[in-house]
Amino acid sequence: MSLETRKTGKLEDPGARLLDAIAGYGQRYGRIAGIVAAVIAVVGAGAFFTLRARAASEEQAAGRLAEANILFWQGDYPRSLQLAKQVAEQWPRTPSGTDAHRLAGDDEFWNGQFKNAVKEYRTYLEQQKQGLVADAVRRSLAYALESDRQLQEAATLDESLVGRFDRESSAELLYAAARCYRLMNQVPAASQRLQRLLDEFGETSYANRARMELAELSSSAR
């Protein structure tokens, strides 16, 4: 065999092997790419239909909750409560399902069912811990606790919310905390909250009430 023939053979064999390898890799990774693409398509379709189902559920829940809100503002607390509970039970994983517990708490409060109101407010706050609405629900919870004679927890919660709302509301919360302490016959603690109200929120409408009550507490302590 000539040198030229031997050179050609040596050059052709590795090249053929390389082409075969490339073809093999192409087939192998082509199949993998196809599988990956199929998986992505399935996952994407699943996510799409899940989101669409959630949106449809929220739309239904929001519609029923809107009815419950209208009934609440009309003063029909029993029917509003019935609808709010239905929303909470039927669509528990939707934003409206969570908010239904807030409305149910308001309905129970105005029905005079303070223990039930406390329960509903707590359920809402377990699911929605942050934000202005959550703080408003904490404020409602404090009033429900006070009405249910859970005075120490009510006072502590009232005071923890001072500064989270406008100044008038903060003064109201301190006044409510002082009222709880007075109901518990803890006069020094009540006086401290009233004095704080005067020191920090002396321009509010609650300041005059705080002055009168503080004077009354001072005279009764003599």
Residue pairs with C-beta under 8 A, 6 or more apart in sequence:
54 93
54 94
57 91
57 93
57 94
58 91
58 94
58 95
58 96
60 91
61 87
61 90
61 91
61 94
61 95
61 96
61 97
61 100
62 94
62 95
62 96
64 83
64 86
64 87
64 96
65 83
65 84
65 87
65 96
65 99
65 100
65 103
67 83
68 80
68 81
68 83
68 84
68 87
68 100
68 103
69 80
69 103
71 77
71 79
71 80
71 83
72 80
72 103
72 106
72 107
77 107
77 110
77 111
78 107
78 111
80 103
80 107
81 104
81 107
81 108
81 111
84 100
84 101
84 103
84 104
84 107
85 100
85 104
87 96
87 97
87 100
88 97
88 98
88 100
88 101
88 104
90 97
91 97
92 98
98 124
98 127
98 128
99 124
99 128
101 120
101 121
101 123
101 124
101 127
102 120
102 121
102 124
102 133
102 137
102 140
104 120
105 116
105 117
105 118
105 119
105 120
105 121
105 124
105 137
105 140
105 141
105 144
106 117
106 140
108 114
108 116
108 117
108 119
108 120
109 117
109 140
109 143
109 144
109 147
114 144
114 145
114 147
114 148
115 148
117 140
117 144
117 147
117 148
118 141
118 144
118 145
118 148
118 150
121 137
121 138
121 140
121 141
121 144
122 141
124 134
124 137
125 134
125 137
125 138
125 141
128 134
128 137
135 161
135 164
135 165
138 157
138 160
138 161
139 158
139 161
139 165
139 169
139 173
141 157
142 154
142 157
142 158
142 161
142 173
142 176
143 154
143 176
145 151
145 153
145 154
145 157
146 154
146 155
146 176
146 179
146 180
151 180
151 181
151 183
151 184
152 180
152 184
154 176
154 177
154 180
155 176
155 177
155 180
155 181
155 184
155 189
155 193
156 177
158 173
158 174
158 176
158 177
158 180
159 173
159 174
159 177
159 193
161 170
161 173
162 170
162 173
162 174
163 170
164 170
165 173
167 201
167 203
167 204
168 201
168 204
168 205
168 206
170 200
170 201
171 197
171 201
171 204
171 205
171 206
171 207
171 210
172 206
174 193
174 194
174 196
174 197
174 200
174 201
174 206
174 210
175 193
175 194
175 197
175 206
175 209
175 210
177 193
178 189
178 190
178 191
178 193
178 194
178 197
178 210
178 213
179 190
181 187
181 189
181 190
181 193
182 190
182 213
182 217
187 217
187 220
187 221
190 217
191 214
191 217
191 218
194 210
194 213
194 214
194 217
195 214
197 204
197 206
197 207
197 210
198 207
198 210
198 211
198 214
201 207
